[in-house]
């Protein structure tokens, strides 16, 4: 069996992975009268006007508030520096809006290229954006990994054919959707030595 090649590009989810914006999605769904257990973006988009517009405005206001109070996940800055030292490319792929994403990244002076948001096309778990990032980087899918905290991230990565890392943030693993699907689990960016070794040889 041929071993996997080293990872040369890493795609990050934003909220819940790089930053914590404190968004309470179950509460937001209740406030908008959306059914539990369904993705919030798809649920809002399926509504008829004028309720759809009202829900979009509510969602965007909550996201903007989250961007203002967001905190950086511990160890992110050093982890990104380690990737840069290894010449590993870095992208953001998020279901957030572009304005909120750019504002959040600017707060912490975080630089990624490309930055793909929900305005750019089908959102995760659709794999299309991952393929576009690989194309922009001129990398094969087996040279790219995706890291995120939610099942949509892991599903998108698996559908695209890239390696997947579940960011757990030292939360209870049994409560994290996608754990059994991911190739690796990262408890904290402050404890990333094993992940860095795996990126160099993800066998």
C-alpha beads as a LAMMPS data file, in Angstrom:
LAMMPS data file: protein, C-alpha beads

203 atoms
202 bonds

1 atom types
1 bond types

-500.0 500.0 xlo xhi
-500.0 500.0 ylo yhi
-500.0 500.0 zlo zhi

Masses

1 110.0

Atoms # bond

1 1 1 0.000 0.000 0.000
2 1 1 1.394 3.394 -1.006
3 1 1 1.631 5.769 1.990
4 1 1 -0.157 9.099 1.913
5 1 1 1.887 12.103 0.875
6 1 1 2.654 14.851 3.402
7 1 1 -0.050 17.476 3.863
8 1 1 0.835 20.698 2.046
9 1 1 -2.423 22.591 2.629
10 1 1 -4.743 22.797 5.641
11 1 1 -8.312 24.135 5.397
12 1 1 -9.810 25.536 8.616
13 1 1 -13.364 26.003 9.756
14 1 1 -13.765 29.339 11.564
15 1 1 -16.250 29.436 14.444
16 1 1 -15.709 26.672 16.970
17 1 1 -12.291 25.884 15.490
18 1 1 -10.135 28.998 15.170
19 1 1 -12.356 31.204 17.337
20 1 1 -15.190 30.925 19.814
21 1 1 -17.901 33.488 19.083
22 1 1 -20.252 32.210 21.760
23 1 1 -23.170 31.627 19.382
24 1 1 -26.007 29.606 20.903
25 1 1 -27.444 27.865 17.861
26 1 1 -30.221 25.938 19.701
27 1 1 -31.449 29.222 21.219
28 1 1 -31.221 30.982 17.855
29 1 1 -33.305 28.236 16.235
30 1 1 -35.934 28.527 18.964
31 1 1 -36.065 32.305 18.572
32 1 1 -36.639 31.916 14.822
33 1 1 -39.110 29.066 15.273
34 1 1 -36.953 26.625 13.328
35 1 1 -37.104 22.868 13.882
36 1 1 -34.325 21.380 16.027
37 1 1 -31.859 18.957 14.527
38 1 1 -31.723 20.656 11.123
39 1 1 -28.961 22.919 9.746
40 1 1 -29.758 26.573 10.420
41 1 1 -28.794 28.010 7.014
42 1 1 -30.787 25.456 5.050
43 1 1 -33.761 25.864 7.405
44 1 1 -33.830 29.642 6.955
45 1 1 -33.427 29.427 3.188
46 1 1 -36.403 27.055 2.938
47 1 1 -38.791 29.591 4.498
48 1 1 -41.184 31.776 2.548
49 1 1 -41.050 35.556 2.610
50 1 1 -41.371 37.693 4.645
51 1 1 -40.341 35.248 7.377
52 1 1 -37.185 34.206 5.536
53 1 1 -35.956 37.801 5.407
54 1 1 -36.761 38.337 9.073
55 1 1 -34.802 35.221 10.046
56 1 1 -31.827 36.202 7.878
57 1 1 -31.687 39.611 9.563
58 1 1 -31.863 38.003 12.998
59 1 1 -29.150 35.488 12.108
60 1 1 -26.841 38.135 10.682
61 1 1 -27.284 40.334 13.764
62 1 1 -26.354 37.417 16.015
63 1 1 -23.305 36.593 13.887
64 1 1 -22.130 40.202 13.942
65 1 1 -22.439 40.263 17.735
66 1 1 -20.492 37.006 17.862
67 1 1 -17.697 38.500 15.767
68 1 1 -17.368 41.401 18.226
69 1 1 -17.063 39.137 21.269
70 1 1 -15.101 36.291 19.647
71 1 1 -12.034 34.929 21.403
72 1 1 -9.148 33.082 19.815
73 1 1 -8.860 29.404 20.597
74 1 1 -5.810 28.728 22.811
75 1 1 -2.673 27.915 20.858
76 1 1 -3.977 28.992 17.429
77 1 1 -1.327 31.651 16.819
78 1 1 1.559 29.294 17.547
79 1 1 0.007 26.475 15.530
80 1 1 -0.367 28.728 12.486
81 1 1 3.251 29.812 12.896
82 1 1 4.291 26.153 12.909
83 1 1 2.383 25.592 9.665
84 1 1 4.015 28.619 8.068
85 1 1 7.453 27.357 9.083
86 1 1 6.630 24.083 7.338
87 1 1 5.355 25.902 4.207
88 1 1 1.883 24.415 4.703
89 1 1 -0.739 26.583 3.017
90 1 1 -3.738 27.765 5.014
91 1 1 -7.346 28.497 3.984
92 1 1 -10.634 29.216 5.746
93 1 1 -13.870 27.528 4.672
94 1 1 -16.875 28.655 6.702
95 1 1 -20.663 28.744 6.651
96 1 1 -20.434 32.295 8.056
97 1 1 -20.923 35.407 5.943
98 1 1 -17.960 37.101 4.277
99 1 1 -18.358 40.327 6.254
100 1 1 -18.411 38.508 9.604
101 1 1 -15.537 36.239 8.592
102 1 1 -13.288 39.088 7.474
103 1 1 -14.102 41.135 10.574
104 1 1 -13.314 38.193 12.846
105 1 1 -10.021 37.357 11.168
106 1 1 -8.988 41.023 11.138
107 1 1 -9.542 41.300 14.895
108 1 1 -6.829 38.721 15.472
109 1 1 -4.649 39.553 12.465
110 1 1 -5.134 36.054 11.031
111 1 1 -4.203 35.647 7.362
112 1 1 -5.547 32.909 5.093
113 1 1 -5.698 32.435 1.353
114 1 1 -8.241 31.715 0.114
115 1 1 -11.144 32.649 2.403
116 1 1 -14.361 30.930 1.302
117 1 1 -17.720 31.894 2.838
118 1 1 -21.375 31.071 2.288
119 1 1 -21.696 33.730 -0.416
120 1 1 -19.176 31.860 -2.577
121 1 1 -21.283 28.824 -3.405
122 1 1 -22.687 25.634 -1.872
123 1 1 -21.888 25.405 1.846
124 1 1 -20.463 22.477 3.787
125 1 1 -21.075 19.546 3.750
126 1 1 -21.023 20.101 -0.029
127 1 1 -17.418 19.362 -1.097
128 1 1 -17.274 21.797 -4.040
129 1 1 -15.406 24.566 -2.222
130 1 1 -12.722 22.124 -1.063
131 1 1 -12.045 21.074 -4.631
132 1 1 -11.831 24.737 -5.654
133 1 1 -9.290 25.417 -2.900
134 1 1 -7.201 22.421 -3.975
135 1 1 -7.338 23.697 -7.547
136 1 1 -6.268 27.203 -6.493
137 1 1 -3.356 25.718 -4.535
138 1 1 -2.492 23.308 -7.369
139 1 1 -2.498 20.460 -4.855
140 1 1 -4.011 17.000 -5.067
141 1 1 -6.699 16.107 -2.542
142 1 1 -4.368 13.681 -0.775
143 1 1 -2.043 16.621 -0.045
144 1 1 -4.780 18.576 1.752
145 1 1 -6.515 18.200 5.120
146 1 1 -9.534 19.919 6.629
147 1 1 -9.947 20.724 10.316
148 1 1 -13.291 21.599 11.909
149 1 1 -15.404 21.058 14.995
150 1 1 -18.668 19.853 13.479
151 1 1 -19.957 16.912 11.485
152 1 1 -20.509 19.161 8.431
153 1 1 -16.753 19.772 8.310
154 1 1 -15.829 16.117 8.487
155 1 1 -18.498 15.064 5.991
156 1 1 -17.377 17.734 3.519
157 1 1 -13.765 16.624 3.821
158 1 1 -14.574 12.973 3.334
159 1 1 -16.770 13.711 0.307
160 1 1 -13.953 15.779 -1.204
161 1 1 -11.368 13.072 -0.600
162 1 1 -9.130 15.095 1.727
163 1 1 -7.845 14.065 5.156
164 1 1 -10.022 15.185 8.082
165 1 1 -9.274 16.422 11.601
166 1 1 -11.963 16.934 14.239
167 1 1 -11.127 19.861 16.530
168 1 1 -12.545 18.907 19.890
169 1 1 -11.296 21.772 22.049
170 1 1 -10.994 19.395 25.019
171 1 1 -14.737 18.904 25.115
172 1 1 -16.305 15.512 25.791
173 1 1 -15.508 13.441 22.715
174 1 1 -18.689 11.407 22.965
175 1 1 -20.706 14.605 22.468
176 1 1 -18.886 15.637 19.285
177 1 1 -20.565 14.671 16.024
178 1 1 -18.112 13.365 13.466
179 1 1 -15.618 11.836 15.898
180 1 1 -15.726 8.351 14.418
181 1 1 -15.554 9.725 10.867
182 1 1 -12.436 11.862 11.277
183 1 1 -8.920 10.659 10.503
184 1 1 -7.535 12.526 13.514
185 1 1 -8.891 14.259 16.630
186 1 1 -7.219 17.380 18.022
187 1 1 -8.023 18.176 21.642
188 1 1 -6.239 21.531 21.691
189 1 1 -3.957 23.613 19.479
190 1 1 -1.717 23.792 22.541
191 1 1 -1.262 20.016 22.238
192 1 1 -0.639 19.814 18.492
193 1 1 2.748 18.065 18.286
194 1 1 1.174 14.745 17.292
195 1 1 -0.986 16.431 14.656
196 1 1 2.030 18.221 13.186
197 1 1 3.844 14.889 12.884
198 1 1 0.773 13.370 11.221
199 1 1 0.583 16.243 8.715
200 1 1 4.127 15.411 7.650
201 1 1 3.202 11.753 7.106
202 1 1 -0.558 11.075 7.393
203 1 1 -0.289 7.293 7.160

Bonds

1 1 1 2
2 1 2 3
3 1 3 4
4 1 4 5
5 1 5 6
6 1 6 7
7 1 7 8
8 1 8 9
9 1 9 10
10 1 10 11
11 1 11 12
12 1 12 13
13 1 13 14
14 1 14 15
15 1 15 16
16 1 16 17
17 1 17 18
18 1 18 19
19 1 19 20
20 1 20 21
21 1 21 22
22 1 22 23
23 1 23 24
24 1 24 25
25 1 25 26
26 1 26 27
27 1 27 28
28 1 28 29
29 1 29 30
30 1 30 31
31 1 31 32
32 1 32 33
33 1 33 34
34 1 34 35
35 1 35 36
36 1 36 37
37 1 37 38
38 1 38 39
39 1 39 40
40 1 40 41
41 1 41 42
42 1 42 43
43 1 43 44
44 1 44 45
45 1 45 46
46 1 46 47
47 1 47 48
48 1 48 49
49 1 49 50
50 1 50 51
51 1 51 52
52 1 52 53
53 1 53 54
54 1 54 55
55 1 55 56
56 1 56 57
57 1 57 58
58 1 58 59
59 1 59 60
60 1 60 61
61 1 61 62
62 1 62 63
63 1 63 64
64 1 64 65
65 1 65 66
66 1 66 67
67 1 67 68
68 1 68 69
69 1 69 70
70 1 70 71
71 1 71 72
72 1 72 73
73 1 73 74
74 1 74 75
75 1 75 76
76 1 76 77
77 1 77 78
78 1 78 79
79 1 79 80
80 1 80 81
81 1 81 82
82 1 82 83
83 1 83 84
84 1 84 85
85 1 85 86
86 1 86 87
87 1 87 88
88 1 88 89
89 1 89 90
90 1 90 91
91 1 91 92
92 1 92 93
93 1 93 94
94 1 94 95
95 1 95 96
96 1 96 97
97 1 97 98
98 1 98 99
99 1 99 100
100 1 100 101
101 1 101 102
102 1 102 103
103 1 103 104
104 1 104 105
105 1 105 106
106 1 106 107
107 1 107 108
108 1 108 109
109 1 109 110
110 1 110 111
111 1 111 112
112 1 112 113
113 1 113 114
114 1 114 115
115 1 115 116
116 1 116 117
117 1 117 118
118 1 118 119
119 1 119 120
120 1 120 121
121 1 121 122
122 1 122 123
123 1 123 124
124 1 124 125
125 1 125 126
126 1 126 127
127 1 127 128
128 1 128 129
129 1 129 130
130 1 130 131
131 1 131 132
132 1 132 133
133 1 133 134
134 1 134 135
135 1 135 136
136 1 136 137
137 1 137 138
138 1 138 139
139 1 139 140
140 1 140 141
141 1 141 142
142 1 142 143
143 1 143 144
144 1 144 145
145 1 145 146
146 1 146 147
147 1 147 148
148 1 148 149
149 1 149 150
150 1 150 151
151 1 151 152
152 1 152 153
153 1 153 154
154 1 154 155
155 1 155 156
156 1 156 157
157 1 157 158
158 1 158 159
159 1 159 160
160 1 160 161
161 1 161 162
162 1 162 163
163 1 163 164
164 1 164 165
165 1 165 166
166 1 166 167
167 1 167 168
168 1 168 169
169 1 169 170
170 1 170 171
171 1 171 172
172 1 172 173
173 1 173 174
174 1 174 175
175 1 175 176
176 1 176 177
177 1 177 178
178 1 178 179
179 1 179 180
180 1 180 181
181 1 181 182
182 1 182 183
183 1 183 184
184 1 184 185
185 1 185 186
186 1 186 187
187 1 187 188
188 1 188 189
189 1 189 190
190 1 190 191
191 1 191 192
192 1 192 193
193 1 193 194
194 1 194 195
195 1 195 196
196 1 196 197
197 1 197 198
198 1 198 199
199 1 199 200
200 1 200 201
201 1 201 202
202 1 202 203
